[in-house]
Amino acid sequence: MKLSLPKALAVGAAVVLSLGLAACSGSANASSDGDSTTSASAGTFAKDSSTLVFGVVPDTVNTQSNYQPIADYIAKITGKKVEYRESSDYTALIQAAIAGQVDVASFSGFTYVTATNGGAKLTPFASIITKEGQEPGYYSEAIVPQNSSITSLDGFKGKKVCFVDPSSTSGYLFPSYNLLEAKIDPTTDVTPVFAGKHDASALKVSQGAECDAGFAEDSAVDAQPGLKVIAKTMVPGAPMVFSNTLPDAIKKDLSDKLSNVTIADIQKAGIKNADSQGFKDTFFAFSPVDDKYYDQIRDICKVTKATQCEAQ
């Protein structure tokens, strides 16, 4: 059930459709307002020089409401219009990044590594922390229905197991690694079910029909009643990235003004919905990270031999 990235990633029409970029008449190498942006000093944009395209992976049904305040804050600190673009799935965001169709993005760690392996020119500069005093990172949790007799990963063998997406860090890569450590092949010793989003995986497991067990990130598990956590693993925090092709001034604004911002800063800036409960539950602050921070994912890629890790 491993999913290979398409070979002609940078030219796939599905990228344009799934990320809603059909209206982007400019290329990744020139702005659509007619100004030349091919020099290193001027930089290049996914759409045009007045717009930043903000790509996001579809973690939950509430992804947009959780990320819109961040998009609005990026607009405020850069002076650019920010277009929020939630991809149809994880692979679509990877493809869009490789094709130069996003300027700023919130990836999972695995999708970031996959995208850069495929040629995307990206720099991670921050990761979300959800509570004061935390370090970047969150838990991948192995879950079963509340009344299940399964008490460890050993019990997953032969069962219908919910994963999130083949390119999800906490919903597939780390679960695959942990299953292999338990001597269970995640492709042949279980029946994989890809739910698409973390909350969907948690829901399906709680219902106990489509999935006997599964995996999801901790926030989705906490929000879903009827579950029992039987194992969990800390994974590297999801990175905010910018395209290396952006002008240096924009990259500096993002690094300097966003990598340490807190929810209080965003609220003080008057950003709409920054005081909503959904945003408070998912965001406390950004913390700076760099590419080396994701070496753990590269190491796990070597162990799992996940097809998604391979450069295409």
N, C-alpha and C positions, 0 to 999 in steps of 0.2 A: 504493500500500500504506500510505498514511498513515492513522492511526487517530484519528478525532475523539472527544473526550470526550463522553459522553452529556449531553444538555441538562439533564435533571433530576437533576444529580449528587447533590444533597443528599438525595434521597429514594429512591435506588435500593436495592431490596431486596438486590441482589447484593453491596452493600457489607457488609451485615450477615452474609451467608453467608460471603463470602470472607475476612473478617477474624475470623470466629468470634465475632461480637458479638451473636449472637441472645439470649444470656443477659442482655444489658444492658437491664434493665427501666427504668432511669432515662433521661431525655432529656438532651440536651446543656445544658439550661437549669435542671435541677433534680436534686438528688441523690435516689437511690432510698431513702434512709433517712428520707425525709419532711421533712428540714430544708429550709427555703427557702434556695436558693443563687443567687438572682437578683440580689443586690446586688453592686456592683463590689468591695466589700471582701471579701465571702465568696467570690466567684468561682464558677465552675461546673466540673463534671467530666464526662467522657465517660460514666462509669458511676455512681459514687457517691463521696462525700467521703472514703472510706477506701481508694480504689483509684485507681491511675494505669494507664491503658491505654497500652502501649508498642508502637507500630506500626513495622514494619520491612519494607523491600522485599526480595523473595526473590532475592538476588544469586547465591547458590550453594547446593548441597545441604547445606552446613555452616553456613548462616546462623544458625540458632538456637544451635548450640554456640558460635559466635563471639560472639554478642551476649548470651547469657544472663548472663555475668558482669557486663555493664554493667547489665542489667535488675536484677540482684540488688543491685548497688551503689546504683542509684537508690532502691531500696526502703530501703536502710540509711540514706541521707542524708536522705530525706524522711519516714521513718516510715510510709510507705504500702505497701500490698500492690501489687505491680506485675504486671500481666497481660501476658505476651508475646504479641503478635499479629502473625504473619508473614502478609502479604497474599498472595493467590493470584497477583497480578501487580502491576505498577507502577501501573496505572490504579486498581486497587482501593484502594490506599493513598491516592491523590489524592482519590478519592471519599469515603473515610472521613474524611479531614482536613476536607474541605469540609462534610461533614455533622456535624462536631463529635464524631466517634466515636473520636478518639485524643487523648491528653493530651500524650504525648511521642512523638517518632518519629525514626527515622534514615531520611532521604530521600537520594536522589541530588540533585545540584544542579538538574537539569532537572525532576525531579518536584516539588521545592520551588517552583520558579518557576511551573510549571504549576498547582500547587495554589493558590498565592496569586493567580495570575491568575484562577482560578475562584472566588475569594472566601474561601478558607481563611484564618483568622486565626492566623497562625503567626509565631514569632520564632526565627530561627536563632541559636544561642549558642555552638556549638562544632563542630569538625570533627576527625575522626580523623587522626592521623599514625601511620605504621606503624613508623618507625625513629627512633632518637634523632638529633636535629639536623635533621630534615626540617621543611619547611613543609607546611601542609595542601595536599593535591593528590595526584594519581596519574596514571598514563598510560592513555590509550586507545590500544590497539595494533592495527595492521593486520597480519593474520596470514595465512599460507598454509601448506600442508603442507610438511614439510621438503624433500621432493624436487621441489617445484613450480618451474616455470621463471619464474613471476611474480616480478619484482624491484621493482616500484613500483606505486603506485595506478593508474597507466595500464593495467596489466594486468588490473584488475578489470572493465573494460568487457566486457559480454556474458557475464559469469560468474554462477554461483550464489553469492551473497554472504550469509554469516551475520551477522545483527545480533542483539542481545540482546532488546530490547523497544522498541516505538515511543516509550516515555517514558524510555528509559535515556540518561543523559548520555554515558558513555564507550562505550556499546554502540549508540547510534544518532545522537544529536544531533551530536556532534563528528565521527563518521564521515561523516555526511551533508554537513557543512560541508567536510570534507577532500576528499570525492569531488567536490563541486561545484567546489572550487578546481582539481581535476584535469580539469574539463570533463566530468564524469560525473554524470548525473542519478541519484540513489540510488533513484528509484522506477521509472524507465523504461529506463535503460541497463544495469541489472543485474537479476537475479532475486532479490528479497529473500527471505530465510528467517529468520524470527524464532524463535530457539532458546529464549527465555524466561529463561535465566540465563547468566551469564558463563561458567561452567565448561562448560555445555552447548554454547555457541557454540564454545569452544576445542576441545572434543572432536569436534564435527562437522567442523570444519575439519581437524583432524589426520587424520581418517579419509578425507577427500577425496571422499566420495560425495555426501552431501546438499549440501555446500558446497565450492566451489573455493577460496574465500578468505573472510575475515570480520574481525570486530572483537570485542575483549573487553578487560576491564581487565587491567592488568599482572599482578596476583596470580594470576588464573586462567590466564593464559598461562604464567607461570612454573611452575605446578603441572602443566601438561599437556605430556607429551613429544610429539615428532613435529611441532613447529611451527617456523616461521621468521618472525621479525618483520621486516617490510619498511618500516614507518613507525610513528611514535608521536607523540602529542601530549599535553602536560600539561593536565589539566582541573582545575577548582576542586574542592577536597575536599568530600566528601559531608557535608551539615549534620545535626547534631542540632538538633531544634527542639522548642519547647514551644507549647502552645495559649495564645493570649493571654487566654483566658477563665479560666485557672487563677487561684487566689488569689495575691496578690502574694508572700506568704511562700513558697509552693511555687516560683514562678518565681525568686525570689531564691536559694533553696537550690540549684536546678539551675544557675543562672548562676555562683554563687559557689563551689559545691562540686564541680562537674563540669567546668566549661569548661577547667580546667588540670590535671585529674587525670591521673596516670600509672599505668602498669600496676603499678608498685611500690606505689602508694597502695592500689590495689584489692586487691593480694595481702596487704598489711599489715592490711587490714580483714577478712581471713579469708574472702573471697568464694570459694565453691566453684568449681573449674575455672579460676580465674584464672591458674593456672600451667600450663595445658594448652598443648601445642604449637600447636594451632589458634588459640587466643586470642593467643599470643605472635606468631604469624605475621601477624595482622591488626590488632593494636592495640599501640601503645607509649604513646600519650597522646592527650588532647584538646588542641586549641588553639582559643582564642576566634576566632570569626568573626561577621560581621554581615550584614545584608541587602545592603549595597553590594558585598560580596565577590562576589555572584552576578550583577553587572551584565554580566560577560563572557558569561554564558549568554544574557542578554536580548539582547545585541548579536548573538550568533550566531543567535538566533531570528529576528532581522530579516533576516539574510542568507539563511537556509535556508527561511524562511516555513513552518516546520513547523507543521502544524495543531495539534499539542499545545501550542504556545506561546500560542495564542489564548485570551483570556478567553471563557468560555461564559456 
